[in-house]
Amino acid sequence: MLSHLSIRDIVLIERLDIDFSSGLSVLTGETGAGKSILLDALSLTLGARGDASLVRNGATQGNVTAIFDVPTNHPARDILRSNAFDDDGDLILRRIQSADGRSRVFVNDQPASVTLLREIGRALVEIHGQHDDRALVDAAAHRDLLDAFGGHVGVAQSVARAWKTWRDSDQALLRHRAKVEAAAREADYLRASVEELSKLDPQPGEESDLADRRAGMMRAEKIATDIADAQDVLSGQDSAVPQLASLLRRLQRKAGEVPGLLDGIIKALDDSLISLDEAQVAVDEALRAAEFDPRALEQAEERLFALRAVARKHSVSVDDLAALRDTMAADLADLDAGEERLAGLERDAIAARAAFDEAAAHLSELRKGTAGALAKSVMKELPALKLERAEFIVEITSEPDNRSESGIDEIEFWVRTNPGTKPGPIMKVASGGELSRFLLALKVALADRGSAPTLVFDEIDTGVGGAVADAIGQRLARLAERIQVLSVTHAPQVAARAGTHYLISKSGGADRVATGVVSLARGDRQEEIARMLAGATITDEARAAADRLLRENASAG
């Protein structure tokens, strides 16, 4: 329930703190005192649209905080947990509205979105007025209310799960069928490509390895050519070594004929031949070290060029060829085994649809069995609300082929306001005042089922008086035995039945006006109810009538 409401700088409210209790609480006051402002402030914390005009004149921002005391298993806490919000202790909703139009939201002191605030707010509070009968506007809500009345919520959830299972199975079937059909259209291409890729057998990273090997062998080939040239110069047919050796031998034979003359030449030639011999040995060793297989280079190049050609053909990188082969092979496998798998998926989809149809048909029967009981329960409340000539109808249209997450039923509340007239949807047939009373009757019939833990009724007694107002008060009090009910009212008969009575009033001078709220004690309640009975001038007769109303309701309670 709503346990506390704190408002700062909202329209005429400068500073206001209200503690609420369980049961029925009424808010009364003269027209223009600020009752609607109070509800606007509460609506702001429930996710209503923010507006800069809500900020009190002269303030930079206004803020509203609503504190709720709800059980640990309440749906609002499930919403918090599913959005990773702390849900310990009281549930605190806070809305800050700036004068520049911006708005900030906090849930349990954590920043949140207006969307989340609105979702939580719907689970906590319902606000109903003469022109805001949300439970009656949306036909989808009628189905939910009927299920809540009949205790079919669990069955409805099972139907929703069966619908999802069927839809998932059907989607899997459609996806596989499309895949098989696409594969069938490309079967020849796939088989040729898989055969080509399997024969080529590309390996991840192979392109890089081949490129490195090819570059290395090409470098070795170039170096080996240069070394071979050196070898040819040193030991080939045109080598100067034999001539130098022959020259050295001739000079050595003649050295004795001219002592000392040829010694330098002989030594230089001898050293040169030794160096050339060492160079020849080094060249031979280098040639052996740089030796490569030209065939290996050719094979590496052929392999590399073949891989790159196939990669260009399929518009993928060489490293992706292996994955492409596996994907194409899988597509072929799907094609080859497609009919068998397709038949299995078809059986699954048919079975899932049959399970849904069975569950939906069962739920439909339960709804039809409950519809009359709900209509009867609502009709029971109508005479006292001066709708004794009206008829409430739960209209159910079932179409087995019109499957949805909610089953196969379209459910809408219809009414006939006068005998002999044609019944129709409640929102089209009933007037504003009638809507409010139909809503109240419906809420009483549902009691604590299908409602938020806090119900707010905004002047639903407008335009009625006497016995009808008293009947409305009786039913609000009955509702309040199970859930918290707040009612903004002008009817003394309603106000007298409240467990808590708040008076909303304005104070201040011509330049500055502020709205305030006080909880009334017994004597002050009598005076306020007397004002509601008599108007501007409170008479002793009005005070006596107010006292009688309070005493009667106290004894009835």
WOKAVEN-V522725 format. One record per residue. N is the residue number from 1. SS is DSSP state (hx for helix, st for strand, lp for the rest). PHI is phi as a letter, one per 40 degrees, with the letter a starting at -180 (none if undefined). OMEGA is omega in degrees with one decimal (999 if undefined). Layout:
N_SS_PHI_OMEGA + N_SS_PHI_OMEGA
This chain:
1_lp_none_174.6 + 2_st_c_-177.3 + 3_st_b_-177.5 + 4_st_a_176.2 + 5_st_b_179.9 + 6_st_b_-175.9 + 7_st_b_178.2 + 8_st_b_171.4 + 9_st_f_174.2 + 10_st_b_-179.6 + 11_lp_f_-178.1 + 12_lp_c_-177.0 + 13_st_c_179.2 + 14_st_c_179.8 + 15_st_a_-176.0 + 16_st_a_176.0 + 17_st_b_-178.6 + 18_st_b_171.7 + 19_st_c_-179.4 + 20_lp_b_178.0 + 21_lp_b_177.1 + 22_lp_c_179.5 + 23_lp_g_-177.4 + 24_st_c_173.8 + 25_st_b_178.1 + 26_st_b_175.4 + 27_st_b_-178.6 + 28_st_b_179.0 + 29_lp_i_-179.0 + 30_lp_c_177.9 + 31_lp_d_-179.3 + 32_lp_g_-178.0 + 33_lp_c_178.0 + 34_lp_h_-179.3 + 35_hx_c_-179.5 + 36_hx_c_178.1 + 37_hx_c_179.3 + 38_hx_c_179.7 + 39_hx_c_176.0 + 40_hx_c_179.4 + 41_hx_c_177.9 + 42_hx_c_179.7 + 43_hx_c_179.3 + 44_hx_c_179.8 + 45_hx_c_-179.9 + 46_lp_b_175.3 + 47_lp_h_177.5 + 48_lp_c_-178.1 + 49_lp_c_178.3 + 50_lp_c_-178.8 + 51_lp_a_-179.3 + 52_hx_c_-178.4 + 53_hx_c_178.9 + 54_hx_c_-177.5 + 55_st_c_-179.0 + 56_lp_d_-178.7 + 57_lp_d_-179.9 + 58_lp_g_179.7 + 59_lp_c_178.3 + 60_lp_c_178.4 + 61_st_a_172.7 + 62_st_b_176.4 + 63_st_a_-179.1 + 64_st_b_177.1 + 65_st_b_176.8 + 66_st_b_-179.3 + 67_st_b_-177.0 + 68_st_b_174.3 + 69_lp_b_-177.2 + 70_lp_b_-179.4 + 71_lp_c_-178.1 + 72_lp_c_-178.3 + 73_lp_c_-178.0 + 74_lp_c_-179.9 + 75_hx_d_179.0 + 76_hx_c_178.1 + 77_hx_c_175.6 + 78_hx_c_178.4 + 79_hx_c_178.7 + 80_hx_c_-177.0 + 81_hx_c_-178.7 + 82_hx_c_177.6 + 83_lp_b_175.2 + 84_lp_g_176.1 + 85_lp_b_176.8 + 86_lp_c_-179.3 + 87_lp_b_177.2 + 88_lp_c_174.9 + 89_lp_g_-179.9 + 90_lp_c_177.2 + 91_st_c_-173.3 + 92_st_b_176.8 + 93_st_b_-177.7 + 94_st_b_-180.0 + 95_st_b_176.2 + 96_st_b_179.9 + 97_st_b_-179.6 + 98_st_c_-179.6 + 99_lp_c_177.6 + 100_lp_c_176.1 + 101_lp_g_-180.0 + 102_lp_c_-176.4 + 103_st_b_176.8 + 104_st_b_-175.4 + 105_st_b_174.8 + 106_st_b_175.7 + 107_st_b_-174.2 + 108_lp_f_176.9 + 109_lp_g_175.3 + 110_st_b_177.7 + 111_st_d_-177.6 + 112_st_a_178.8 + 113_lp_c_176.4 + 114_hx_c_179.0 + 115_hx_c_177.8 + 116_hx_c_179.1 + 117_hx_d_-179.3 + 118_hx_c_179.8 + 119_hx_c_178.1 + 120_hx_c_-178.5 + 121_hx_d_179.2 + 122_hx_c_-179.5 + 123_hx_c_-174.2 + 124_hx_b_-171.2 + 125_st_b_168.0 + 126_st_b_176.5 + 127_st_b_-178.4 + 128_st_b_176.6 + 129_st_b_-177.3 + 130_lp_c_-178.8 + 131_lp_b_-178.1 + 132_lp_a_-177.9 + 133_lp_c_-171.8 + 134_hx_c_-179.8 + 135_hx_c_-177.2 + 136_hx_b_-177.3 + 137_hx_c_-173.5 + 138_lp_c_-179.4 + 139_hx_c_177.5 + 140_hx_c_177.9 + 141_hx_c_179.0 + 142_hx_c_178.6 + 143_hx_c_-179.7 + 144_hx_c_179.7 + 145_hx_c_178.0 + 146_hx_c_178.7 + 147_hx_c_178.4 + 148_hx_c_179.9 + 149_hx_c_-177.0 + 150_hx_c_-177.9 + 151_lp_g_-176.1 + 152_lp_b_-174.7 + 153_hx_d_179.2 + 154_hx_c_178.2 + 155_hx_c_179.2 + 156_hx_c_177.5 + 157_hx_c_176.8 + 158_hx_c_177.1 + 159_hx_c_179.0 + 160_hx_c_178.1 + 161_hx_c_178.3 + 162_hx_c_176.6 + 163_hx_c_179.6 + 164_hx_c_178.4 + 165_hx_c_179.4 + 166_hx_c_-179.1 + 167_hx_c_178.1 + 168_hx_c_178.8 + 169_hx_c_-179.7 + 170_hx_c_178.5 + 171_hx_c_177.7 + 172_hx_c_177.8 + 173_hx_c_-179.2 + 174_hx_c_180.0 + 175_hx_c_-178.3 + 176_hx_c_179.3 + 177_hx_c_178.9 + 178_hx_c_-179.9 + 179_hx_c_179.9 + 180_hx_c_-179.6 + 181_hx_c_178.4 + 182_hx_c_179.0 + 183_hx_c_-179.7 + 184_hx_c_179.4 + 185_hx_c_-176.6 + 186_lp_b_-172.7 + 187_hx_d_-177.5 + 188_hx_c_179.0 + 189_hx_c_-179.3 + 190_hx_c_-178.0 + 191_hx_c_179.4 + 192_hx_c_-178.8 + 193_hx_c_178.8 + 194_hx_c_178.9 + 195_hx_c_179.9 + 196_hx_c_-177.7 + 197_hx_c_178.3 + 198_hx_c_178.1 + 199_hx_c_178.8 + 200_hx_c_178.2 + 201_lp_f_179.9 + 202_lp_c_179.5 + 203_lp_b_177.3 + 204_lp_d_178.9 + 205_lp_g_-176.0 + 206_hx_c_-179.0 + 207_hx_d_-179.4 + 208_hx_c_179.3 + 209_hx_c_-179.5 + 210_hx_c_-180.0 + 211_hx_c_178.7 + 212_hx_c_179.5 + 213_hx_c_-179.1 + 214_hx_c_179.9 + 215_hx_c_179.8 + 216_hx_c_180.0 + 217_hx_c_178.2 + 218_hx_c_176.0 + 219_hx_c_179.5 + 220_hx_c_179.7 + 221_hx_c_-179.0 + 222_hx_c_-179.9 + 223_hx_c_-179.0 + 224_hx_c_178.1 + 225_hx_c_178.3 + 226_hx_c_179.5 + 227_hx_c_178.0 + 228_hx_c_176.8 + 229_hx_c_178.6 + 230_hx_c_179.4 + 231_hx_c_-179.5 + 232_hx_c_178.8 + 233_hx_c_-175.5 + 234_hx_c_-173.2 + 235_hx_b_-179.5 + 236_lp_c_-177.4 + 237_lp_c_-177.1 + 238_lp_c_-177.9 + 239_lp_c_178.5 + 240_lp_c_-175.6 + 241_hx_c_179.8 + 242_hx_d_-179.9 + 243_hx_c_178.9 + 244_hx_c_179.7 + 245_hx_c_178.4 + 246_hx_c_179.2 + 247_hx_c_179.9 + 248_hx_c_-178.9 + 249_hx_c_179.7 + 250_hx_c_-179.1 + 251_hx_c_179.5 + 252_hx_c_-179.7 + 253_hx_c_-176.3 + 254_hx_c_-175.9 + 255_lp_c_-178.0 + 256_lp_c_-177.7 + 257_lp_c_179.3 + 258_lp_b_-175.2 + 259_lp_d_175.3 + 260_lp_g_-175.6 + 261_lp_c_-173.9 + 262_lp_b_-174.2 + 263_hx_c_-177.8 + 264_hx_c_-178.9 + 265_hx_c_-178.5 + 266_hx_c_-179.5 + 267_hx_c_-179.4 + 268_hx_c_178.8 + 269_hx_c_-179.8 + 270_hx_c_178.4 + 271_hx_c_-179.8 + 272_hx_c_-179.7 + 273_hx_c_176.6 + 274_hx_c_179.9 + 275_hx_c_179.0 + 276_hx_c_177.7 + 277_hx_c_177.1 + 278_hx_c_177.8 + 279_hx_c_178.6 + 280_hx_c_177.8 + 281_hx_c_-179.8 + 282_hx_c_178.9 + 283_hx_c_179.4 + 284_hx_c_179.6 + 285_hx_c_179.6 + 286_hx_c_-179.1 + 287_hx_c_177.3 + 288_hx_c_-178.7 + 289_hx_c_-177.6 + 290_lp_c_-176.5 + 291_lp_c_176.8 + 292_lp_b_-177.9 + 293_lp_c_179.6 + 294_hx_d_179.5 + 295_hx_c_178.7 + 296_hx_c_176.9 + 297_hx_c_179.9 + 298_hx_c_-179.6 + 299_hx_c_178.8 + 300_hx_c_179.7 + 301_hx_c_179.4 + 302_hx_c_-180.0 + 303_hx_c_-178.5 + 304_hx_c_-179.2 + 305_hx_c_179.1 + 306_hx_c_178.8 + 307_hx_c_-177.4 + 308_hx_c_178.6 + 309_hx_c_179.1 + 310_hx_c_178.7 + 311_hx_c_177.2 + 312_hx_c_-179.4 + 313_hx_c_-177.1 + 314_hx_c_176.9 + 315_lp_f_175.0 + 316_lp_b_174.6 + 317_lp_c_179.4 + 318_hx_d_-179.0 + 319_hx_c_-179.4 + 320_hx_c_-177.3 + 321_hx_c_-179.2 + 322_hx_c_179.0 + 323_hx_c_177.9 + 324_hx_c_177.6 + 325_hx_d_-179.3 + 326_hx_c_179.1 + 327_hx_c_179.2 + 328_hx_c_177.7 + 329_hx_c_178.1 + 330_hx_c_177.7 + 331_hx_c_176.7 + 332_hx_c_178.4 + 333_hx_c_176.7 + 334_hx_c_179.5 + 335_hx_c_-177.7 + 336_hx_c_-179.1 + 337_hx_b_-172.6 + 338_hx_c_-176.6 + 339_hx_c_-179.9 + 340_hx_c_179.6 + 341_hx_c_178.9 + 342_hx_c_178.7 + 343_hx_c_178.4 + 344_hx_c_178.6 + 345_hx_c_176.7 + 346_hx_c_177.8 + 347_hx_c_179.3 + 348_hx_c_-178.4 + 349_hx_c_178.8 + 350_hx_c_179.9 + 351_hx_c_179.8 + 352_hx_c_177.9 + 353_hx_c_178.7 + 354_hx_c_178.2 + 355_hx_c_177.1 + 356_hx_c_-178.3 + 357_hx_d_179.7 + 358_hx_c_-179.6 + 359_hx_c_-179.2 + 360_hx_c_178.4 + 361_hx_c_177.8 + 362_hx_c_178.5 + 363_hx_c_179.6 + 364_hx_c_178.0 + 365_hx_c_177.9 + 366_hx_c_-179.7 + 367_hx_c_-180.0 + 368_hx_c_177.7 + 369_hx_c_-177.9 + 370_hx_c_-174.4 + 371_hx_d_-179.5 + 372_hx_c_-179.9 + 373_hx_c_177.9 + 374_hx_c_178.7 + 375_hx_d_-179.7 + 376_hx_c_-178.9 + 377_hx_c_177.9 + 378_hx_c_-179.0 + 379_hx_d_-179.5 + 380_hx_c_-177.8 + 381_hx_c_-170.1 + 382_hx_c_-177.1 + 383_hx_d_-179.1 + 384_hx_c_179.7 + 385_hx_c_179.4 + 386_lp_g_172.9 + 387_lp_b_-174.2 + 388_lp_c_179.9 + 389_lp_c_-177.8 + 390_lp_c_177.2 + 391_st_b_177.8 + 392_st_b_-173.9 + 393_st_b_172.0 + 394_st_c_-176.2 + 395_st_c_-179.4 + 396_st_b_173.8 + 397_st_b_-177.0 + 398_st_b_177.5 + 399_lp_b_-177.2 + 400_lp_d_-179.6 + 401_lp_c_179.2 + 402_lp_c_-174.0 + 403_lp_c_174.8 + 404_st_a_-179.9 + 405_lp_d_-178.1 + 406_lp_c_-179.6 + 407_st_h_-177.3 + 408_lp_b_-173.5 + 409_st_b_165.8 + 410_st_b_-173.9 + 411_st_b_-179.7 + 412_st_a_177.6 + 413_st_c_177.0 + 414_st_b_175.6 + 415_st_a_168.2 + 416_st_b_-173.0 + 417_lp_c_179.1 + 418_lp_a_178.9 + 419_lp_d_177.7 + 420_lp_g_177.4 + 421_lp_c_-177.7 + 422_lp_c_177.3 + 423_lp_c_178.7 + 424_st_a_179.7 + 425_st_d_-172.0 + 426_hx_d_-177.3 + 427_hx_c_-179.2 + 428_hx_c_-172.7 + 429_hx_c_-173.1 + 430_lp_c_174.5 + 431_lp_c_-179.2 + 432_hx_d_179.7 + 433_hx_c_178.2 + 434_hx_c_178.1 + 435_hx_d_-178.5 + 436_hx_c_-178.7 + 437_hx_c_173.9 + 438_hx_c_179.7 + 439_hx_c_-179.7 + 440_hx_c_178.3 + 441_hx_c_179.4 + 442_hx_c_-180.0 + 443_hx_c_177.2 + 444_hx_c_179.4 + 445_hx_c_-179.8 + 446_hx_c_-177.6 + 447_lp_f_-178.0 + 448_lp_c_179.0 + 449_lp_b_176.2 + 450_lp_g_179.0 + 451_lp_b_170.2 + 452_lp_c_-177.6 + 453_lp_c_177.2 + 454_st_b_176.2 + 455_st_b_177.4 + 456_st_b_178.0 + 457_st_b_-176.1 + 458_st_b_175.2 + 459_lp_f_178.0 + 460_lp_c_178.5 + 461_lp_c_-179.4 + 462_lp_c_176.1 + 463_lp_g_177.7 + 464_lp_b_179.5 + 465_lp_a_174.8 + 466_hx_f_-174.6 + 467_hx_c_-178.8 + 468_hx_c_178.0 + 469_hx_c_178.8 + 470_hx_c_178.6 + 471_hx_c_177.0 + 472_hx_c_178.6 + 473_hx_c_178.3 + 474_hx_d_-175.7 + 475_hx_c_173.8 + 476_hx_c_179.2 + 477_hx_c_178.1 + 478_hx_c_175.7 + 479_hx_d_-175.1 + 480_hx_c_175.1 + 481_lp_c_-175.8 + 482_lp_b_-179.8 + 483_lp_b_178.8 + 484_st_c_179.9 + 485_st_b_173.4 + 486_st_b_-177.6 + 487_st_b_169.5 + 488_st_c_-170.3 + 489_lp_a_170.5 + 490_lp_b_-175.1 + 491_lp_c_178.6 + 492_hx_c_179.8 + 493_hx_c_177.2 + 494_hx_c_-177.2 + 495_hx_c_-176.7 + 496_lp_c_-177.5 + 497_lp_c_-175.1 + 498_lp_c_170.8 + 499_lp_c_178.4 + 500_st_b_-176.7 + 501_st_b_178.2 + 502_st_b_176.7 + 503_st_b_177.8 + 504_st_b_-177.6 + 505_st_a_177.6 + 506_st_b_176.6 + 507_st_a_178.6 + 508_st_h_-177.3 + 509_lp_c_-175.8 + 510_lp_c_-175.7 + 511_lp_c_-173.8 + 512_lp_a_-179.8 + 513_st_b_179.2 + 514_st_b_176.7 + 515_st_c_178.2 + 516_st_b_179.1 + 517_st_b_175.9 + 518_st_b_174.9 + 519_st_c_-172.6 + 520_lp_c_171.1 + 521_lp_c_-173.3 + 522_hx_d_-178.5 + 523_hx_c_178.9 + 524_hx_c_176.9 + 525_hx_c_179.8 + 526_hx_c_-178.8 + 527_hx_c_-179.4 + 528_hx_c_179.3 + 529_hx_c_176.0 + 530_hx_c_177.2 + 531_hx_c_179.9 + 532_hx_c_179.9 + 533_hx_c_-169.0 + 534_hx_c_-176.4 + 535_lp_g_-173.1 + 536_lp_c_-178.2 + 537_lp_b_-177.8 + 538_lp_c_-177.7 + 539_lp_b_176.3 + 540_hx_c_177.9 + 541_hx_c_178.5 + 542_hx_c_178.6 + 543_hx_c_179.8 + 544_hx_c_179.3 + 545_hx_c_178.2 + 546_hx_c_178.4 + 547_hx_c_179.8 + 548_hx_c_178.1 + 549_hx_d_-178.8 + 550_hx_c_-179.9 + 551_hx_c_-179.8 + 552_hx_c_-178.6 + 553_hx_c_176.6 + 554_hx_c_179.7 + 555_hx_c_178.3 + 556_hx_c_179.4 + 557_lp_c_999
